[in-house]
Amino acid sequence: MCESRVYLMENGSEVPIMENVIYIEPQDDKIFMSDLLGEQKIVEAKIKEVRLLEHKIILENRKDKK
Amino acid sequence: MCESRVYLMENGSEVPIMENVIYIEPQDDKIFMSDLLGEQKIVEAKIKEVRLLEHKIILENRKDKK
């Protein structure tokens, strides 16, 4: 299975914010995500990196983007 | 393994543009991606959806975004 853990960069650290994520959709300034059980979360962020082999999706705050 | 196929939306159709992608990184107005063999591609686009169970990452042209 390919579900991933989603992290949010905070002060240079990767803080895990959701497990078993199977779906991600950027929506304007936000990221919509949902997990295997259908639970949903929306965070104000943008995608920084998707590392599929590590099952890792890293988000960052929009204001942190250079 | 979790490598995915990357598609670009063109006139409402999903056109496959790269196979076995393991890494994606948005860079300004572009998307950088690389595959299992280390091959790299950069396209002018943004991420529309990431569907991990389907091994599918869908990009769209930035100008198509409403």
N, CA and C atoms of all chains as a GROMACS GRO file, in nm:
protein
  396
    1MET      N    1   0.085  -0.121   0.000
    1MET     CA    2   0.000   0.000   0.000
    1MET      C    3   0.088   0.125   0.000
    2CYS      N    4   0.031   0.232  -0.047
    2CYS     CA    5   0.111   0.351  -0.071
    2CYS      C    6   0.071   0.471   0.012
    3GLU      N    7  -0.008   0.449   0.114
    3GLU     CA    8  -0.046   0.563   0.196
    3GLU      C    9   0.080   0.625   0.256
    4SER      N   10   0.075   0.754   0.280
    4SER     CA   11   0.193   0.827   0.325
    4SER      C   12   0.164   0.902   0.454
    5ARG      N   13   0.272   0.941   0.516
    5ARG     CA   14   0.260   1.029   0.631
    5ARG      C   15   0.284   1.171   0.582
    6VAL      N   16   0.200   1.265   0.626
    6VAL     CA   17   0.217   1.404   0.586
    6VAL      C   18   0.283   1.482   0.699
    7TYR      N   19   0.384   1.559   0.663
    7TYR     CA   20   0.458   1.640   0.759
    7TYR      C   21   0.442   1.787   0.724
    8LEU      N   22   0.446   1.872   0.826
    8LEU     CA   23   0.449   2.016   0.803
    8LEU      C   24   0.581   2.070   0.858
    9MET      N   25   0.654   2.143   0.774
    9MET     CA   26   0.780   2.202   0.818
    9MET      C   27   0.751   2.314   0.918
   10GLU      N   28   0.810   2.304   1.034
   10GLU     CA   29   0.794   2.412   1.134
   10GLU      C   30   0.930   2.440   1.194
   11ASN      N   31   0.979   2.561   1.172
   11ASN     CA   32   1.112   2.599   1.222
   11ASN      C   33   1.219   2.498   1.182
   12GLY      N   34   1.213   2.453   1.059
   12GLY     CA   35   1.316   2.362   1.010
   12GLY      C   36   1.296   2.217   1.046
   13SER      N   37   1.190   2.186   1.124
   13SER     CA   38   1.166   2.046   1.159
   13SER      C   39   1.042   1.995   1.087
   14GLU      N   40   1.043   1.864   1.059
   14GLU     CA   41   0.928   1.801   0.995
   14GLU      C   42   0.835   1.749   1.104
   15VAL      N   43   0.719   1.814   1.119
   15VAL     CA   44   0.624   1.775   1.223
   15VAL      C   45   0.513   1.692   1.159
   16PRO      N   46   0.498   1.566   1.200
   16PRO     CA   47   0.394   1.482   1.139
   16PRO      C   48   0.255   1.536   1.174
   17ILE      N   49   0.169   1.550   1.072
   17ILE     CA   50   0.035   1.602   1.100
   17ILE      C   51  -0.077   1.505   1.060
   18MET      N   52  -0.046   1.406   0.976
   18MET     CA   53  -0.151   1.309   0.943
   18MET      C   54  -0.088   1.179   0.891
   19GLU      N   55  -0.150   1.066   0.930
   19GLU     CA   56  -0.101   0.933   0.890
   19GLU      C   57  -0.190   0.873   0.782
   20ASN      N   58  -0.137   0.775   0.711
   20ASN     CA   59  -0.217   0.695   0.617
   20ASN      C   60  -0.293   0.778   0.515
   21VAL      N   61  -0.228   0.885   0.472
   21VAL     CA   62  -0.292   0.973   0.375
   21VAL      C   63  -0.289   0.908   0.237
   22ILE      N   64  -0.403   0.912   0.170
   22ILE     CA   65  -0.410   0.852   0.037
   22ILE      C   66  -0.444   0.954  -0.071
   23TYR      N   67  -0.485   1.074  -0.029
   23TYR     CA   68  -0.529   1.172  -0.128
   23TYR      C   69  -0.490   1.312  -0.083
   24ILE      N   70  -0.434   1.388  -0.176
   24ILE     CA   71  -0.392   1.526  -0.149
   24ILE      C   72  -0.440   1.613  -0.264
   25GLU      N   73  -0.496   1.728  -0.228
   25GLU     CA   74  -0.536   1.822  -0.333
   25GLU      C   75  -0.511   1.965  -0.290
   26PRO      N   76  -0.424   2.036  -0.360
   26PRO     CA   77  -0.406   2.178  -0.330
   26PRO      C   78  -0.533   2.254  -0.366
   27GLN      N   79  -0.577   2.340  -0.277
   27GLN     CA   80  -0.697   2.422  -0.302
   27GLN      C   81  -0.663   2.565  -0.262
   28ASP      N   82  -0.641   2.649  -0.362
   28ASP     CA   83  -0.598   2.786  -0.334
   28ASP      C   84  -0.479   2.786  -0.238
   29ASP      N   85  -0.493   2.850  -0.123
   29ASP     CA   86  -0.379   2.859  -0.031
   29ASP      C   87  -0.374   2.742   0.067
   30LYS      N   88  -0.458   2.641   0.042
   30LYS     CA   89  -0.468   2.532   0.139
   30LYS      C   90  -0.439   2.398   0.075
   31ILE      N   91  -0.416   2.300   0.162
   31ILE     CA   92  -0.400   2.162   0.116
   31ILE      C   93  -0.509   2.079   0.180
   32PHE      N   94  -0.586   2.014   0.094
   32PHE     CA   95  -0.687   1.920   0.142
   32PHE      C   96  -0.626   1.780   0.138
   33MET      N   97  -0.647   1.703   0.246
   33MET     CA   98  -0.595   1.565   0.244
   33MET      C   99  -0.695   1.472   0.310
   34SER      N  100  -0.693   1.346   0.268
   34SER     CA  101  -0.778   1.250   0.336
   34SER      C  102  -0.703   1.118   0.352
   35ASP      N  103  -0.743   1.044   0.456
   35ASP     CA  104  -0.670   0.921   0.487
   35ASP      C  105  -0.752   0.797   0.449
   36LEU      N  106  -0.694   0.682   0.475
   36LEU     CA  107  -0.755   0.553   0.441
   36LEU      C  108  -0.896   0.537   0.496
   37LEU      N  109  -0.924   0.596   0.612
   37LEU     CA  110  -1.054   0.580   0.677
   37LEU      C  111  -1.151   0.689   0.636
   38GLY      N  112  -1.106   0.777   0.545
   38GLY     CA  113  -1.196   0.881   0.498
   38GLY      C  114  -1.191   1.007   0.580
   39GLU      N  115  -1.106   1.007   0.682
   39GLU     CA  116  -1.093   1.129   0.762
   39GLU      C  117  -1.026   1.237   0.678
   40GLN      N  118  -1.065   1.362   0.701
   40GLN     CA  119  -1.016   1.471   0.617
   40GLN      C  120  -0.951   1.579   0.700
   41LYS      N  121  -0.858   1.649   0.637
   41LYS     CA  122  -0.793   1.760   0.705
   41LYS      C  123  -0.759   1.864   0.600
   42ILE      N  124  -0.771   1.992   0.640
   42ILE     CA  125  -0.730   2.100   0.552
   42ILE      C  126  -0.631   2.187   0.629
   43VAL      N  127  -0.516   2.211   0.571
   43VAL     CA  128  -0.418   2.298   0.637
   43VAL      C  129  -0.377   2.409   0.540
   44GLU      N  130  -0.344   2.524   0.599
   44GLU     CA  131  -0.298   2.635   0.518
   44GLU      C  132  -0.149   2.612   0.489
   45ALA      N  133  -0.119   2.564   0.372
   45ALA     CA  134   0.018   2.526   0.342
   45ALA      C  135   0.030   2.502   0.192
   46LYS      N  136   0.152   2.471   0.151
   46LYS     CA  137   0.174   2.427   0.014
   46LYS      C  138   0.263   2.304   0.016
   47ILE      N  139   0.262   2.231  -0.094
   47ILE     CA  140   0.344   2.110  -0.100
   47ILE      C  141   0.490   2.150  -0.122
   48LYS      N  142   0.576   2.097  -0.038
   48LYS     CA  143   0.720   2.122  -0.053
   48LYS      C  144   0.786   2.006  -0.128
   49GLU      N  145   0.758   1.884  -0.087
   49GLU     CA  146   0.818   1.766  -0.150
   49GLU      C  147   0.725   1.646  -0.136
   50VAL      N  148   0.728   1.560  -0.236
   50VAL     CA  149   0.660   1.431  -0.228
   50VAL      C  150   0.768   1.325  -0.246
   51ARG      N  151   0.792   1.246  -0.142
   51ARG     CA  152   0.895   1.142  -0.146
   51ARG      C  153   0.824   1.006  -0.136
   52LEU      N  154   0.796   0.949  -0.252
   52LEU     CA  155   0.709   0.831  -0.253
   52LEU      C  156   0.775   0.709  -0.189
   53LEU      N  157   0.904   0.690  -0.210
   53LEU     CA  158   0.968   0.570  -0.155
   53LEU      C  159   0.972   0.574  -0.003
   54GLU      N  160   0.975   0.695   0.051
   54GLU     CA  161   0.975   0.710   0.197
   54GLU      C  162   0.833   0.725   0.253
   55HIS      N  163   0.734   0.721   0.164
   55HIS     CA  164   0.594   0.739   0.207
   55HIS      C  165   0.578   0.871   0.281
   56LYS      N  166   0.633   0.975   0.224
   56LYS     CA  167   0.646   1.102   0.295
   56LYS      C  168   0.603   1.216   0.206
   57ILE      N  169   0.511   1.297   0.256
   57ILE     CA  170   0.472   1.418   0.185
   57ILE      C  171   0.498   1.535   0.279
   58ILE      N  172   0.578   1.630   0.233
   58ILE     CA  173   0.618   1.739   0.321
   58ILE      C  174   0.552   1.868   0.275
   59LEU      N  175   0.482   1.932   0.367
   59LEU     CA  176   0.419   2.061   0.340
   59LEU      C  177   0.501   2.171   0.407
   60GLU      N  178   0.481   2.293   0.360
   60GLU     CA  179   0.543   2.407   0.428
   60GLU      C  180   0.443   2.521   0.431
   61ASN      N  181   0.459   2.608   0.528
   61ASN     CA  182   0.374   2.728   0.532
   61ASN      C  183   0.403   2.812   0.411
   62ARG      N  184   0.300   2.873   0.358
   62ARG     CA  185   0.318   2.950   0.235
   62ARG      C  186   0.414   3.066   0.258
   63LYS      N  187   0.410   3.125   0.375
   63LYS     CA  188   0.495   3.242   0.399
   63LYS      C  189   0.643   3.205   0.411
   64ASP      N  190   0.674   3.077   0.436
   64ASP     CA  191   0.813   3.035   0.447
   64ASP      C  192   0.880   3.022   0.310
   65LYS      N  193   0.797   3.017   0.206
   65LYS     CA  194   0.852   2.996   0.072
   65LYS      C  195   0.931   3.119   0.030
   66LYS      N  196   1.054   3.095  -0.014
   66LYS     CA  197   1.138   3.206  -0.059
   66LYS      C  198   1.090   3.254  -0.195
   67MET      N  199   0.603  -0.132  -0.397
   67MET     CA  200   0.668  -0.004  -0.428
   67MET      C  201   0.562   0.101  -0.459
   68CYS      N  202   0.601   0.223  -0.442
   68CYS     CA  203   0.503   0.331  -0.447
   68CYS      C  204   0.524   0.430  -0.559
   69GLU      N  205   0.608   0.395  -0.653
   69GLU     CA  206   0.627   0.489  -0.763
   69GLU      C  207   0.494   0.512  -0.835
   70SER      N  208   0.481   0.630  -0.893
   70SER     CA  209   0.354   0.669  -0.953
   70SER      C  210   0.373   0.710  -1.098
   71ARG      N  211   0.262   0.716  -1.166
   71ARG     CA  212   0.262   0.771  -1.300
   71ARG      C  213   0.213   0.915  -1.289
   72VAL      N  214   0.283   1.006  -1.359
   72VAL     CA  215   0.244   1.146  -1.355
   72VAL      C  216   0.169   1.180  -1.484
   73TYR      N  217   0.056   1.246  -1.467
   73TYR     CA  218  -0.029   1.287  -1.579
   73TYR      C  219  -0.037   1.439  -1.584
   74LEU      N  220  -0.051   1.492  -1.703
   74LEU     CA  221  -0.077   1.635  -1.719
   74LEU      C  222  -0.215   1.651  -1.782
   75MET      N  223  -0.300   1.731  -1.720
   75MET     CA  224  -0.433   1.756  -1.776
   75MET      C  225  -0.418   1.842  -1.902
   76GLU      N  226  -0.473   1.791  -2.010
   76GLU     CA  227  -0.474   1.869  -2.135
   76GLU      C  228  -0.610   1.859  -2.199
   77ASN      N  229  -0.678   1.972  -2.209
   77ASN     CA  230  -0.814   1.975  -2.264
   77ASN      C  231  -0.904   1.873  -2.197
   78GLY      N  232  -0.893   1.863  -2.066
   78GLY     CA  233  -0.981   1.775  -1.991
   78GLY      C  234  -0.940   1.629  -1.990
   79SER      N  235  -0.829   1.596  -2.058
   79SER     CA  236  -0.782   1.457  -2.056
   79SER      C  237  -0.654   1.446  -1.975
   80GLU      N  238  -0.636   1.329  -1.913
   80GLU     CA  239  -0.512   1.304  -1.839
   80GLU      C  240  -0.411   1.241  -1.933
   81VAL      N  241  -0.306   1.316  -1.966
   81VAL     CA  242  -0.204   1.266  -2.058
   81VAL      C  243  -0.083   1.221  -1.976
   82PRO      N  244  -0.046   1.092  -1.984
   82PRO     CA  245   0.069   1.045  -1.906
   82PRO      C  246   0.198   1.109  -1.955
   83ILE      N  247   0.280   1.163  -1.864
   83ILE     CA  248   0.404   1.227  -1.906
   83ILE      C  249   0.529   1.162  -1.845
   84MET      N  250   0.512   1.085  -1.737
   84MET     CA  251   0.630   1.018  -1.681
   84MET      C  252   0.587   0.899  -1.596
   85GLU      N  253   0.668   0.792  -1.604
   85GLU     CA  254   0.639   0.668  -1.531
   85GLU      C  255   0.734   0.653  -1.413
   86ASN      N  256   0.695   0.569  -1.318
   86ASN     CA  257   0.784   0.530  -1.209
   86ASN      C  258   0.844   0.649  -1.134
   87VAL      N  259   0.762   0.750  -1.118
   87VAL     CA  260   0.809   0.870  -1.048
   87VAL      C  261   0.814   0.843  -0.898
   88ILE      N  262   0.925   0.884  -0.837
   88ILE     CA  263   0.938   0.863  -0.692
   88ILE      C  264   0.955   0.994  -0.615
   89TYR      N  265   0.976   1.102  -0.688
   89TYR     CA  266   1.002   1.230  -0.620
   89TYR      C  267   0.942   1.346  -0.698
   90ILE      N  268   0.874   1.433  -0.627
   90ILE     CA  269   0.811   1.550  -0.690
   90ILE      C  270   0.842   1.671  -0.604
   91GLU      N  271   0.880   1.780  -0.668
   91GLU     CA  272   0.904   1.903  -0.592
   91GLU      C  273   0.856   2.023  -0.672
   92PRO      N  274   0.757   2.096  -0.621
   92PRO     CA  275   0.718   2.221  -0.687
   92PRO      C  276   0.830   2.323  -0.675
   93GLN      N  277   0.863   2.388  -0.785
   93GLN     CA  278   0.967   2.492  -0.785
   93GLN      C  279   0.912   2.611  -0.860
   94ASP      N  280   0.875   2.716  -0.785
   94ASP     CA  281   0.812   2.833  -0.845
   94ASP      C  282   0.696   2.788  -0.935
   95ASP      N  283   0.702   2.820  -1.064
   95ASP     CA  284   0.591   2.787  -1.153
   95ASP      C  285   0.606   2.649  -1.217
   96LYS      N  286   0.705   2.572  -1.170
   96LYS     CA  287   0.733   2.444  -1.235
   96LYS      C  288   0.723   2.329  -1.136
   97ILE      N  289   0.718   2.209  -1.193
   97ILE     CA  290   0.722   2.087  -1.112
   97ILE      C  291   0.844   2.008  -1.156
   98PHE      N  292   0.930   1.983  -1.058
   98PHE     CA  293   1.046   1.897  -1.082
   98PHE      C  294   1.007   1.755  -1.039
   99MET      N  295   1.041   1.656  -1.124
   99MET     CA  296   1.012   1.517  -1.085
   99MET      C  297   1.128   1.427  -1.126
  100SER      N  298   1.143   1.318  -1.052
  100SER     CA  299   1.245   1.221  -1.094
  100SER      C  300   1.192   1.081  -1.073
  101ASP      N  301   1.247   0.988  -1.152
  101ASP     CA  302   1.195   0.851  -1.148
  101ASP      C  303   1.294   0.756  -1.082
  102LEU      N  304   1.256   0.630  -1.075
  102LEU     CA  305   1.335   0.526  -1.010
  102LEU      C  306   1.478   0.518  -1.062
  103LEU      N  307   1.497   0.550  -1.189
  103LEU     CA  308   1.630   0.538  -1.250
  103LEU      C  309   1.708   0.668  -1.241
  104GLY      N  310   1.649   0.769  -1.176
  104GLY     CA  311   1.720   0.895  -1.160
  104GLY      C  312   1.698   0.993  -1.274
  105GLU      N  313   1.616   0.952  -1.369
  105GLU     CA  314   1.585   1.044  -1.478
  105GLU      C  315   1.499   1.159  -1.425
  106GLN      N  316   1.520   1.278  -1.482
  106GLN     CA  317   1.452   1.395  -1.428
  106GLN      C  318   1.372   1.467  -1.536
  107LYS      N  319   1.268   1.535  -1.491
  107LYS     CA  320   1.188   1.612  -1.585
  107LYS      C  321   1.135   1.734  -1.511
  108ILE      N  322   1.128   1.846  -1.583
  108ILE     CA  323   1.068   1.967  -1.525
  108ILE      C  324   0.959   2.014  -1.620
  109VAL      N  325   0.841   2.033  -1.568
  109VAL     CA  326   0.732   2.084  -1.652
  109VAL      C  327   0.672   2.208  -1.588
  110GLU      N  328   0.622   2.296  -1.674
  110GLU     CA  329   0.557   2.415  -1.624
  110GLU      C  330   0.414   2.377  -1.588
  111ALA      N  331   0.390   2.359  -1.461
  111ALA     CA  332   0.259   2.310  -1.418
  111ALA      C  333   0.248   2.323  -1.267
  112LYS      N  334   0.132   2.284  -1.217
  112LYS     CA  335   0.115   2.275  -1.072
  112LYS      C  336   0.044   2.145  -1.040
  113ILE      N  337   0.055   2.103  -0.916
  113ILE     CA  338  -0.008   1.977  -0.876
  113ILE      C  339  -0.158   1.998  -0.862
  114LYS      N  340  -0.233   1.910  -0.926
  114LYS     CA  341  -0.379   1.916  -0.915
  114LYS      C  342  -0.428   1.817  -0.810
  115GLU      N  343  -0.379   1.693  -0.820
  115GLU     CA  344  -0.422   1.589  -0.726
  115GLU      C  345  -0.312   1.485  -0.710
  116VAL      N  346  -0.303   1.429  -0.591
  116VAL     CA  347  -0.216   1.314  -0.566
  116VAL      C  348  -0.306   1.202  -0.518
  117ARG      N  349  -0.314   1.094  -0.598
  117ARG     CA  350  -0.399   0.980  -0.565
  117ARG      C  351  -0.308   0.861  -0.539
  118LEU      N  352  -0.272   0.841  -0.414
  118LEU     CA  353  -0.169   0.743  -0.384
  118LEU      C  354  -0.213   0.599  -0.411
  119LEU      N  355  -0.338   0.566  -0.382
  119LEU     CA  356  -0.382   0.427  -0.403
  119LEU      C  357  -0.382   0.390  -0.550
  120GLU      N  358  -0.403   0.490  -0.634
  120GLU     CA  359  -0.402   0.466  -0.778
  120GLU      C  360  -0.265   0.489  -0.839
  121HIS      N  361  -0.168   0.525  -0.758
  121HIS     CA  362  -0.031   0.553  -0.806
  121HIS      C  363  -0.035   0.662  -0.913
  122LYS      N  364  -0.106   0.766  -0.883
  122LYS     CA  365  -0.138   0.865  -0.983
  122LYS      C  366  -0.114   1.005  -0.928
  123ILE      N  367  -0.038   1.084  -1.001
  123ILE     CA  368  -0.019   1.224  -0.965
  123ILE      C  369  -0.061   1.306  -1.087
  124ILE      N  370  -0.155   1.396  -1.066
  124ILE     CA  371  -0.211   1.470  -1.178
  124ILE      C  372  -0.167   1.616  -1.169
  125LEU      N  373  -0.107   1.665  -1.277
  125LEU     CA  374  -0.065   1.805  -1.284
  125LEU      C  375  -0.161   1.879  -1.376
  126GLU      N  376  -0.161   2.011  -1.364
  126GLU     CA  377  -0.240   2.092  -1.458
  126GLU      C  378  -0.158   2.215  -1.493
  127ASN      N  379  -0.185   2.269  -1.609
  127ASN     CA  380  -0.119   2.394  -1.647
  127ASN      C  381  -0.163   2.503  -1.551
  128ARG      N  382  -0.072   2.591  -1.517
  128ARG     CA  383  -0.104   2.695  -1.420
  128ARG      C  384  -0.216   2.785  -1.471
  129LYS      N  385  -0.218   2.809  -1.601
  129LYS     CA  386  -0.320   2.901  -1.654
  129LYS      C  387  -0.460   2.840  -1.655
  130ASP      N  388  -0.469   2.705  -1.642
  130ASP     CA  389  -0.600   2.641  -1.640
  130ASP      C  390  -0.669   2.657  -1.505
  131LYS      N  391  -0.590   2.693  -1.403
  131LYS     CA  392  -0.644   2.701  -1.268
  131LYS      C  393  -0.742   2.816  -1.257
  132LYS      N  394  -0.861   2.783  -1.209
  132LYS     CA  395  -0.961   2.889  -1.193
  132LYS      C  396  -0.924   2.978  -1.076
   0.00000   0.00000   0.00000
